[in-house]
């Protein structure tokens, strides 16, 4: 069970400092004149995919964005802006599915058939709305870059 205690002052300060630093790093990377070598996420070599996946580990630092870490890593490793964002979304799917499955398993005794229908409707609604949002973001990023998110 999650604790309801607030974070200590040191932890809150760390999170604030890291959020600001990550914003500057994202802004800096976005303005670098990088020459992308990879434009299609389906054609990433396995070594590149693994390296970007390891960049995700930086997000264990409190205040670090998981997607920000993977996008910055992908850009530095030669991906273009759109495919970096797309790959970051792909990397998010297994942990989200795992968290959903674990939560469903932990609450299996409390879920009724009616709850199952509500969960299914919610899943479909979230999936459809996510398609529109992700498509919009993937069209926005190549034109405007990541500076607005920094």
mmCIF file of the C-alpha atoms, coordinates in Angstrom:
data_MODEL
# 
_entry.id   MODEL 
# 
loop_
_atom_site.group_PDB 
_atom_site.id 
_atom_site.type_symbol 
_atom_site.label_atom_id 
_atom_site.label_alt_id 
_atom_site.label_comp_id 
_atom_site.label_asym_id 
_atom_site.label_entity_id 
_atom_site.label_seq_id 
_atom_site.pdbx_PDB_ins_code 
_atom_site.Cartn_x 
_atom_site.Cartn_y 
_atom_site.Cartn_z 
_atom_site.occupancy 
_atom_site.B_iso_or_equiv 
_atom_site.pdbx_formal_charge 
_atom_site.auth_seq_id 
_atom_site.auth_comp_id 
_atom_site.auth_asym_id 
_atom_site.auth_atom_id 
_atom_site.pdbx_PDB_model_num 
ATOM 1   C CA . UNK A 1 1   ? 0.000   0.000   0.000   1.00 0.00 ? 1   UNK A CA 1 
ATOM 2   C CA . UNK A 1 2   ? 1.278   3.457   -0.862  1.00 0.00 ? 2   UNK A CA 1 
ATOM 3   C CA . UNK A 1 3   ? 2.178   5.750   1.988   1.00 0.00 ? 3   UNK A CA 1 
ATOM 4   C CA . UNK A 1 4   ? 0.219   8.958   2.431   1.00 0.00 ? 4   UNK A CA 1 
ATOM 5   C CA . UNK A 1 5   ? 3.236   10.715  3.961   1.00 0.00 ? 5   UNK A CA 1 
ATOM 6   C CA . UNK A 1 6   ? 4.432   13.711  1.988   1.00 0.00 ? 6   UNK A CA 1 
ATOM 7   C CA . UNK A 1 7   ? 7.923   13.662  0.482   1.00 0.00 ? 7   UNK A CA 1 
ATOM 8   C CA . UNK A 1 8   ? 10.678  15.083  2.632   1.00 0.00 ? 8   UNK A CA 1 
ATOM 9   C CA . UNK A 1 9   ? 11.954  18.568  1.872   1.00 0.00 ? 9   UNK A CA 1 
ATOM 10  C CA . UNK A 1 10  ? 15.192  17.114  0.443   1.00 0.00 ? 10  UNK A CA 1 
ATOM 11  C CA . UNK A 1 11  ? 13.293  14.823  -1.903  1.00 0.00 ? 11  UNK A CA 1 
ATOM 12  C CA . UNK A 1 12  ? 10.988  17.625  -3.060  1.00 0.00 ? 12  UNK A CA 1 
ATOM 13  C CA . UNK A 1 13  ? 14.006  19.840  -3.695  1.00 0.00 ? 13  UNK A CA 1 
ATOM 14  C CA . UNK A 1 14  ? 15.705  17.043  -5.654  1.00 0.00 ? 14  UNK A CA 1 
ATOM 15  C CA . UNK A 1 15  ? 12.589  16.553  -7.793  1.00 0.00 ? 15  UNK A CA 1 
ATOM 16  C CA . UNK A 1 16  ? 12.336  20.303  -8.509  1.00 0.00 ? 16  UNK A CA 1 
ATOM 17  C CA . UNK A 1 17  ? 16.024  20.617  -9.433  1.00 0.00 ? 17  UNK A CA 1 
ATOM 18  C CA . UNK A 1 18  ? 15.935  17.533  -11.667 1.00 0.00 ? 18  UNK A CA 1 
ATOM 19  C CA . UNK A 1 19  ? 12.739  18.715  -13.415 1.00 0.00 ? 19  UNK A CA 1 
ATOM 20  C CA . UNK A 1 20  ? 14.423  22.018  -14.235 1.00 0.00 ? 20  UNK A CA 1 
ATOM 21  C CA . UNK A 1 21  ? 17.674  20.349  -15.347 1.00 0.00 ? 21  UNK A CA 1 
ATOM 22  C CA . UNK A 1 22  ? 15.845  17.866  -17.569 1.00 0.00 ? 22  UNK A CA 1 
ATOM 23  C CA . UNK A 1 23  ? 13.926  20.755  -19.141 1.00 0.00 ? 23  UNK A CA 1 
ATOM 24  C CA . UNK A 1 24  ? 17.204  22.492  -20.000 1.00 0.00 ? 24  UNK A CA 1 
ATOM 25  C CA . UNK A 1 25  ? 18.707  19.254  -21.338 1.00 0.00 ? 25  UNK A CA 1 
ATOM 26  C CA . UNK A 1 26  ? 15.665  18.684  -23.554 1.00 0.00 ? 26  UNK A CA 1 
ATOM 27  C CA . UNK A 1 27  ? 15.846  22.277  -24.807 1.00 0.00 ? 27  UNK A CA 1 
ATOM 28  C CA . UNK A 1 28  ? 19.580  21.961  -25.490 1.00 0.00 ? 28  UNK A CA 1 
ATOM 29  C CA . UNK A 1 29  ? 19.224  18.632  -27.326 1.00 0.00 ? 29  UNK A CA 1 
ATOM 30  C CA . UNK A 1 30  ? 16.315  19.998  -29.353 1.00 0.00 ? 30  UNK A CA 1 
ATOM 31  C CA . UNK A 1 31  ? 18.493  22.871  -30.608 1.00 0.00 ? 31  UNK A CA 1 
ATOM 32  C CA . UNK A 1 32  ? 21.553  20.784  -31.464 1.00 0.00 ? 32  UNK A CA 1 
ATOM 33  C CA . UNK A 1 33  ? 22.137  20.383  -35.209 1.00 0.00 ? 33  UNK A CA 1 
ATOM 34  C CA . UNK A 1 34  ? 21.943  16.577  -35.029 1.00 0.00 ? 34  UNK A CA 1 
ATOM 35  C CA . UNK A 1 35  ? 21.941  14.572  -38.260 1.00 0.00 ? 35  UNK A CA 1 
ATOM 36  C CA . UNK A 1 36  ? 19.372  11.800  -37.856 1.00 0.00 ? 36  UNK A CA 1 
ATOM 37  C CA . UNK A 1 37  ? 20.293  8.420   -39.311 1.00 0.00 ? 37  UNK A CA 1 
ATOM 38  C CA . UNK A 1 38  ? 17.113  6.588   -38.284 1.00 0.00 ? 38  UNK A CA 1 
ATOM 39  C CA . UNK A 1 39  ? 13.710  7.755   -39.503 1.00 0.00 ? 39  UNK A CA 1 
ATOM 40  C CA . UNK A 1 40  ? 11.529  4.653   -39.205 1.00 0.00 ? 40  UNK A CA 1 
ATOM 41  C CA . UNK A 1 41  ? 11.049  3.110   -35.793 1.00 0.00 ? 41  UNK A CA 1 
ATOM 42  C CA . UNK A 1 42  ? 10.359  -0.288  -37.367 1.00 0.00 ? 42  UNK A CA 1 
ATOM 43  C CA . UNK A 1 43  ? 13.855  -0.272  -38.870 1.00 0.00 ? 43  UNK A CA 1 
ATOM 44  C CA . UNK A 1 44  ? 15.779  0.507   -35.696 1.00 0.00 ? 44  UNK A CA 1 
ATOM 45  C CA . UNK A 1 45  ? 18.598  -2.012  -35.239 1.00 0.00 ? 45  UNK A CA 1 
ATOM 46  C CA . UNK A 1 46  ? 18.312  -4.117  -32.094 1.00 0.00 ? 46  UNK A CA 1 
ATOM 47  C CA . UNK A 1 47  ? 21.443  -2.489  -30.651 1.00 0.00 ? 47  UNK A CA 1 
ATOM 48  C CA . UNK A 1 48  ? 19.857  0.970   -30.976 1.00 0.00 ? 48  UNK A CA 1 
ATOM 49  C CA . UNK A 1 49  ? 16.604  -0.205  -29.384 1.00 0.00 ? 49  UNK A CA 1 
ATOM 50  C CA . UNK A 1 50  ? 18.518  -1.685  -26.444 1.00 0.00 ? 50  UNK A CA 1 
ATOM 51  C CA . UNK A 1 51  ? 20.582  1.481   -25.961 1.00 0.00 ? 51  UNK A CA 1 
ATOM 52  C CA . UNK A 1 52  ? 17.443  3.631   -25.944 1.00 0.00 ? 52  UNK A CA 1 
ATOM 53  C CA . UNK A 1 53  ? 15.872  1.174   -23.497 1.00 0.00 ? 53  UNK A CA 1 
ATOM 54  C CA . UNK A 1 54  ? 18.852  1.566   -21.181 1.00 0.00 ? 54  UNK A CA 1 
ATOM 55  C CA . UNK A 1 55  ? 18.435  5.355   -21.373 1.00 0.00 ? 55  UNK A CA 1 
ATOM 56  C CA . UNK A 1 56  ? 15.073  4.746   -19.734 1.00 0.00 ? 56  UNK A CA 1 
ATOM 57  C CA . UNK A 1 57  ? 16.945  3.799   -16.541 1.00 0.00 ? 57  UNK A CA 1 
ATOM 58  C CA . UNK A 1 58  ? 17.815  7.477   -16.029 1.00 0.00 ? 58  UNK A CA 1 
ATOM 59  C CA . UNK A 1 59  ? 14.140  7.948   -15.151 1.00 0.00 ? 59  UNK A CA 1 
ATOM 60  C CA . UNK A 1 60  ? 14.777  6.182   -11.847 1.00 0.00 ? 60  UNK A CA 1 
ATOM 61  C CA . UNK A 1 61  ? 16.139  9.530   -10.650 1.00 0.00 ? 61  UNK A CA 1 
ATOM 62  C CA . UNK A 1 62  ? 13.186  11.300  -8.998  1.00 0.00 ? 62  UNK A CA 1 
ATOM 63  C CA . UNK A 1 63  ? 11.864  14.097  -11.188 1.00 0.00 ? 63  UNK A CA 1 
ATOM 64  C CA . UNK A 1 64  ? 13.162  12.604  -14.435 1.00 0.00 ? 64  UNK A CA 1 
ATOM 65  C CA . UNK A 1 65  ? 10.646  11.941  -17.176 1.00 0.00 ? 65  UNK A CA 1 
ATOM 66  C CA . UNK A 1 66  ? 10.788  8.410   -18.565 1.00 0.00 ? 66  UNK A CA 1 
ATOM 67  C CA . UNK A 1 67  ? 9.716   9.596   -21.985 1.00 0.00 ? 67  UNK A CA 1 
ATOM 68  C CA . UNK A 1 68  ? 12.111  12.535  -21.799 1.00 0.00 ? 68  UNK A CA 1 
ATOM 69  C CA . UNK A 1 69  ? 15.017  10.213  -21.012 1.00 0.00 ? 69  UNK A CA 1 
ATOM 70  C CA . UNK A 1 70  ? 14.201  7.859   -23.876 1.00 0.00 ? 70  UNK A CA 1 
ATOM 71  C CA . UNK A 1 71  ? 13.615  10.685  -26.357 1.00 0.00 ? 71  UNK A CA 1 
ATOM 72  C CA . UNK A 1 72  ? 16.880  12.442  -25.455 1.00 0.00 ? 72  UNK A CA 1 
ATOM 73  C CA . UNK A 1 73  ? 18.724  9.116   -25.706 1.00 0.00 ? 73  UNK A CA 1 
ATOM 74  C CA . UNK A 1 74  ? 17.158  8.329   -29.076 1.00 0.00 ? 74  UNK A CA 1 
ATOM 75  C CA . UNK A 1 75  ? 18.000  11.762  -30.475 1.00 0.00 ? 75  UNK A CA 1 
ATOM 76  C CA . UNK A 1 76  ? 21.615  11.514  -29.308 1.00 0.00 ? 76  UNK A CA 1 
ATOM 77  C CA . UNK A 1 77  ? 21.861  8.032   -30.823 1.00 0.00 ? 77  UNK A CA 1 
ATOM 78  C CA . UNK A 1 78  ? 20.719  9.234   -34.258 1.00 0.00 ? 78  UNK A CA 1 
ATOM 79  C CA . UNK A 1 79  ? 16.926  8.986   -34.345 1.00 0.00 ? 79  UNK A CA 1 
ATOM 80  C CA . UNK A 1 80  ? 14.818  11.743  -35.838 1.00 0.00 ? 80  UNK A CA 1 
ATOM 81  C CA . UNK A 1 81  ? 12.336  13.614  -33.636 1.00 0.00 ? 81  UNK A CA 1 
ATOM 82  C CA . UNK A 1 82  ? 9.211   11.787  -34.763 1.00 0.00 ? 82  UNK A CA 1 
ATOM 83  C CA . UNK A 1 83  ? 10.587  8.259   -34.528 1.00 0.00 ? 83  UNK A CA 1 
ATOM 84  C CA . UNK A 1 84  ? 12.173  9.050   -31.125 1.00 0.00 ? 84  UNK A CA 1 
ATOM 85  C CA . UNK A 1 85  ? 8.742   10.009  -29.753 1.00 0.00 ? 85  UNK A CA 1 
ATOM 86  C CA . UNK A 1 86  ? 7.109   7.006   -31.398 1.00 0.00 ? 86  UNK A CA 1 
ATOM 87  C CA . UNK A 1 87  ? 9.663   4.614   -29.893 1.00 0.00 ? 87  UNK A CA 1 
ATOM 88  C CA . UNK A 1 88  ? 9.196   6.220   -26.490 1.00 0.00 ? 88  UNK A CA 1 
ATOM 89  C CA . UNK A 1 89  ? 5.476   5.391   -26.711 1.00 0.00 ? 89  UNK A CA 1 
ATOM 90  C CA . UNK A 1 90  ? 6.298   1.809   -27.661 1.00 0.00 ? 90  UNK A CA 1 
ATOM 91  C CA . UNK A 1 91  ? 8.624   1.531   -24.653 1.00 0.00 ? 91  UNK A CA 1 
ATOM 92  C CA . UNK A 1 92  ? 5.829   2.711   -22.359 1.00 0.00 ? 92  UNK A CA 1 
ATOM 93  C CA . UNK A 1 93  ? 3.420   -0.053  -23.372 1.00 0.00 ? 93  UNK A CA 1 
ATOM 94  C CA . UNK A 1 94  ? 4.934   -3.055  -21.525 1.00 0.00 ? 94  UNK A CA 1 
ATOM 95  C CA . UNK A 1 95  ? 5.162   -1.301  -18.116 1.00 0.00 ? 95  UNK A CA 1 
ATOM 96  C CA . UNK A 1 96  ? 1.645   0.104   -18.489 1.00 0.00 ? 96  UNK A CA 1 
ATOM 97  C CA . UNK A 1 97  ? 0.286   -3.317  -19.436 1.00 0.00 ? 97  UNK A CA 1 
ATOM 98  C CA . UNK A 1 98  ? 2.171   -4.864  -16.531 1.00 0.00 ? 98  UNK A CA 1 
ATOM 99  C CA . UNK A 1 99  ? 0.848   -2.281  -14.052 1.00 0.00 ? 99  UNK A CA 1 
ATOM 100 C CA . UNK A 1 100 ? -2.699  -2.767  -15.353 1.00 0.00 ? 100 UNK A CA 1 
ATOM 101 C CA . UNK A 1 101 ? -2.415  -6.557  -15.128 1.00 0.00 ? 101 UNK A CA 1 
ATOM 102 C CA . UNK A 1 102 ? -0.961  -6.415  -11.604 1.00 0.00 ? 102 UNK A CA 1 
ATOM 103 C CA . UNK A 1 103 ? -3.698  -4.046  -10.426 1.00 0.00 ? 103 UNK A CA 1 
ATOM 104 C CA . UNK A 1 104 ? -6.355  -6.247  -12.001 1.00 0.00 ? 104 UNK A CA 1 
ATOM 105 C CA . UNK A 1 105 ? -4.844  -9.314  -10.327 1.00 0.00 ? 105 UNK A CA 1 
ATOM 106 C CA . UNK A 1 106 ? -4.643  -7.638  -6.900  1.00 0.00 ? 106 UNK A CA 1 
ATOM 107 C CA . UNK A 1 107 ? -8.286  -6.567  -7.129  1.00 0.00 ? 107 UNK A CA 1 
ATOM 108 C CA . UNK A 1 108 ? -9.634  -9.733  -8.769  1.00 0.00 ? 108 UNK A CA 1 
ATOM 109 C CA . UNK A 1 109 ? -11.831 -10.601 -5.776  1.00 0.00 ? 109 UNK A CA 1 
ATOM 110 C CA . UNK A 1 110 ? -13.426 -7.158  -5.681  1.00 0.00 ? 110 UNK A CA 1 
ATOM 111 C CA . UNK A 1 111 ? -14.299 -7.001  -9.391  1.00 0.00 ? 111 UNK A CA 1 
ATOM 112 C CA . UNK A 1 112 ? -17.793 -8.046  -10.462 1.00 0.00 ? 112 UNK A CA 1 
ATOM 113 C CA . UNK A 1 113 ? -19.089 -8.743  -13.969 1.00 0.00 ? 113 UNK A CA 1 
ATOM 114 C CA . UNK A 1 114 ? -20.502 -5.209  -14.097 1.00 0.00 ? 114 UNK A CA 1 
ATOM 115 C CA . UNK A 1 115 ? -17.065 -3.842  -13.176 1.00 0.00 ? 115 UNK A CA 1 
ATOM 116 C CA . UNK A 1 116 ? -15.526 -5.885  -15.975 1.00 0.00 ? 116 UNK A CA 1 
ATOM 117 C CA . UNK A 1 117 ? -17.828 -4.228  -18.508 1.00 0.00 ? 117 UNK A CA 1 
ATOM 118 C CA . UNK A 1 118 ? -16.984 -0.765  -17.141 1.00 0.00 ? 118 UNK A CA 1 
ATOM 119 C CA . UNK A 1 119 ? -13.255 -1.581  -17.300 1.00 0.00 ? 119 UNK A CA 1 
ATOM 120 C CA . UNK A 1 120 ? -13.608 -2.794  -20.897 1.00 0.00 ? 120 UNK A CA 1 
ATOM 121 C CA . UNK A 1 121 ? -15.501 0.360   -21.942 1.00 0.00 ? 121 UNK A CA 1 
ATOM 122 C CA . UNK A 1 122 ? -12.909 2.529   -20.193 1.00 0.00 ? 122 UNK A CA 1 
ATOM 123 C CA . UNK A 1 123 ? -10.084 0.641   -21.894 1.00 0.00 ? 123 UNK A CA 1 
ATOM 124 C CA . UNK A 1 124 ? -11.609 1.132   -25.360 1.00 0.00 ? 124 UNK A CA 1 
ATOM 125 C CA . UNK A 1 125 ? -12.328 4.828   -24.706 1.00 0.00 ? 125 UNK A CA 1 
ATOM 126 C CA . UNK A 1 126 ? -8.785  5.417   -23.436 1.00 0.00 ? 126 UNK A CA 1 
ATOM 127 C CA . UNK A 1 127 ? -7.311  3.547   -26.397 1.00 0.00 ? 127 UNK A CA 1 
ATOM 128 C CA . UNK A 1 128 ? -9.290  5.506   -29.000 1.00 0.00 ? 128 UNK A CA 1 
ATOM 129 C CA . UNK A 1 129 ? -8.560  8.883   -27.389 1.00 0.00 ? 129 UNK A CA 1 
ATOM 130 C CA . UNK A 1 130 ? -4.868  7.957   -27.044 1.00 0.00 ? 130 UNK A CA 1 
ATOM 131 C CA . UNK A 1 131 ? -4.709  7.224   -30.783 1.00 0.00 ? 131 UNK A CA 1 
ATOM 132 C CA . UNK A 1 132 ? -5.855  10.759  -31.571 1.00 0.00 ? 132 UNK A CA 1 
ATOM 133 C CA . UNK A 1 133 ? -3.560  12.383  -29.009 1.00 0.00 ? 133 UNK A CA 1 
ATOM 134 C CA . UNK A 1 134 ? -0.497  10.364  -29.996 1.00 0.00 ? 134 UNK A CA 1 
ATOM 135 C CA . UNK A 1 135 ? -1.086  10.980  -33.703 1.00 0.00 ? 135 UNK A CA 1 
ATOM 136 C CA . UNK A 1 136 ? -1.397  14.706  -33.002 1.00 0.00 ? 136 UNK A CA 1 
ATOM 137 C CA . UNK A 1 137 ? 1.796   14.715  -30.957 1.00 0.00 ? 137 UNK A CA 1 
ATOM 138 C CA . UNK A 1 138 ? 3.707   12.752  -33.600 1.00 0.00 ? 138 UNK A CA 1 
ATOM 139 C CA . UNK A 1 139 ? 2.646   15.325  -36.200 1.00 0.00 ? 139 UNK A CA 1 
ATOM 140 C CA . UNK A 1 140 ? 3.488   18.254  -33.884 1.00 0.00 ? 140 UNK A CA 1 
ATOM 141 C CA . UNK A 1 141 ? 7.007   17.202  -32.861 1.00 0.00 ? 141 UNK A CA 1 
ATOM 142 C CA . UNK A 1 142 ? 8.709   17.212  -36.300 1.00 0.00 ? 142 UNK A CA 1 
ATOM 143 C CA . UNK A 1 143 ? 7.406   20.741  -36.958 1.00 0.00 ? 143 UNK A CA 1 
ATOM 144 C CA . UNK A 1 144 ? 7.895   22.368  -33.546 1.00 0.00 ? 144 UNK A CA 1 
ATOM 145 C CA . UNK A 1 145 ? 10.417  20.110  -31.823 1.00 0.00 ? 145 UNK A CA 1 
ATOM 146 C CA . UNK A 1 146 ? 10.572  19.446  -28.104 1.00 0.00 ? 146 UNK A CA 1 
ATOM 147 C CA . UNK A 1 147 ? 11.207  23.029  -26.934 1.00 0.00 ? 147 UNK A CA 1 
ATOM 148 C CA . UNK A 1 148 ? 7.538   23.579  -25.927 1.00 0.00 ? 148 UNK A CA 1 
ATOM 149 C CA . UNK A 1 149 ? 7.821   20.582  -23.585 1.00 0.00 ? 149 UNK A CA 1 
ATOM 150 C CA . UNK A 1 150 ? 11.090  21.754  -22.047 1.00 0.00 ? 150 UNK A CA 1 
# 
